[in-house]
C-alpha cells in the first residue's frame, strides 16, 4: 500500500515544472497530445496543461486582424470549449485530493484554515506560467525587433521564472500542510454559466 508521500509525489513542484516545460517544447514541435489517462494525477495535470496550451494559441488567433469574422467566431468557440475543459480539470484534481484525504481519514475540524486557492488552481497557474516563460523566451530569439524589445523580454523571463519557482514552493507547502492537517482542503465549484444553455439567457431566449 502506498504512503501519502508516494501518492502525492506527482505534485512535487520541481518535477512538475520540468515536465510541463518538456511538454510545451514537445507540443510546439510535434503538436499537443491529449492524455489517454484522465484519472491519475499526471493524467489530470496533462489534461489541464493540454487545454491551456490549446487556449493560448486560440487566444492568439482570435486577436488577428486579417481573419474573416467566421474564423474569429470559430476560434472564440474553441476558447469557450477548452476553458470549460480546463476548469473541469482543475476541479477534478481537487476532487481527487479530497478523496485521497478522506480515504486516509485526514479530516481537520472547521477551525483549521483553508488555503486561499486549491492545489488544482495552483497546478493550473504553473501550467500558464510555463507557457508564458516559453513564449517570452521565444521573443528573446527574434531577429526582427529592436534590442530593447529583446532586453525587456529577457528581464520578463527572469521575473516569470521567479514567480513560477515561488508558486511551486507554495504548492509543495500546501500539499505538506494538507497531509499534516494543518490546512483544510475544500473543493470550490466553478459553476460556469456562459457555456450552459440552461443558464445563459442569450442561449435559452434564442430558442
N, C-alpha and C positions, 0 to 999 in steps of 0.2 A: 504494500500500500504506500502510495506517495505521501511525502510530508507536505505541509503547506508551503514550505520554502520551494520544494520542487514544483508544485502545482503553479505557483505564482512566478516561477523563473522566467517565463516569456515576457513578463513586464519589466525585467531588468533594463533600465533605460539605455545604458551604453550599447548593449547588443541590439536593442530595438531600433535605436537611431541608425546604427551601422547598417542594419538590414533594410530600413526604409531608404537609406542612401543608395544601397546596391540596387534595390528595386526601381528607383527613379531613373538611375543610369541605364539599367537594362531595358526598361519600358520605352525610354526615348530612342533606343537603338532598334528594338525588336517589336515594339508595341506593347500596350498594357495587357497583363494576363489576369483574368478573373480567377480567384481561388476556387479550387474544386471543393475544398473543405471549408464550410461556413460555421462550423461548430466548435473547433478547437480555438484557444486564444490566438494562435498565429493566423489561423484562417480568418477569424473575425478582424484581426488587425489589418490583414492584407485587403479584406473587403472594404474597410474604411479608407485605406490608403489608395486603393484602386479607384474608388469613387471620387476622392479628392483629386487624383491625377486627371480623371476624365473631366471633372468640373473646371479645373484650372484651364484646360485647353479649350473647352466650350465657352468659358467666360472670355477668353482672348478672342475667339472667333466672333462672339456676339457683339464685340466692340469695333469690328471692322466697318469702315465706311464705304467699302467698294463692293459689298454684297447686296443682292436683291433682298427685298423685305421678307420674302417667304423663307429664305435661308437663315435670316436672323431669327425669325419666329421659330424655325426648327431647332436652332441652337438653344433658344430660350426654353423650349420644351424639354430638351435633353438636360439642361441645367436643373430644371424642376425635378426631373426624374432622379438624377444622380444625387441631388441634395437630399431628397427624401430617403434614398437608399443609405446615404451617409448617416443621416440622423437615426434611422432604424438600426444601423450597425453600431453606433455609439451606445444606444440603449441596450442592444443585445449583449455587449461587453459588460455593462453594468448589471444586467440580469444574471449573467454567468457568475460574476463575482458574488452577488447576493446568494446564489445557490451554493457556491463553494463555502462561504462563511457560515451559512445555515447548517450545511452538512457537517461542518467542523464544530458546530454548537458555539460559535462565536457570536454572541448576541448581547452587545453592550446596552446598558439601560438608556432611557431617554435623556439622561443628564449629560451623556457623553457628546462632545462636539461633533457636528457634521462638517465635512470639508466644503469649501465654497464651490468646488467643482468636482465632478466624479472622475474616477480613473478613465472611463471611456472618453470623456471630454478631453482629458489631458493627452491620451493617445491620439485623438483627432488633431489636437493643436500641434503635437510633434510631427505628425504627417504633413500638415500645412507648412510648418516651418521648414521641413526638409525640402519641400517643393520651392519655397522661397529662396533657400540657400542655393539650390541647384540653378534656378533661373537667374539669380543675381550674379552667381559666378559666371554664368554664360555671358552676361553683359560685360564682364571684365575682359573677355576674349574678343570683343568686337573690334574690327579694324576701320569701321566706317563712322566712328564717333570721335569727339574731342577727348583729349587726355583727361580733362576734368570729369567727364562722364565716367570714365574707367576708374579714376581715383575715388569718386563718390561711391561707385558700386563696390569697390574693394572695402571701403570703410563700412558700408552697409552689410557686407558679407560677415565681417567681424562681429558686428552688433547682433545679427541674426544667429550666428553660431553660438554666441554667448547666451542669448535668450533661450536657445534650444537646449543648451547644456543645463542652464538653471532650471528649466521646466522639467527636464529629465530627472534631475535630482529631486524635484518636488514630487514626481511620480514615485520614485523609489521610497521617499519618506512616507508618502500616503499609503502605499501598499504595506510597508512595515507597520504603520500605525493601525491599519485595519486588521492585520494579523494579530496584533497585540491588544486589540480592543481599546486603544487609546483614541481612536476616531471611530465614528459610527457611519456605516455605509447606508446610503439611501438612494433609491432609484428616482431620478427625475424624468417624468414622461414628457416627451416633446409635444405631442398632440398638435402637429402641424395641420393647419386648416385649409390653406390655399390650394392644395392638390386634391382635396376630397370634395367631390360634387355634393356631398350631403351638408357641407359646412360653408362652402364658398358661394355667396349669393349671386355672383356673376355667372356661376355654373348652374345652380339649381333654378335660377329665374329664367335661364335661357331655354329651358326645356318646355 
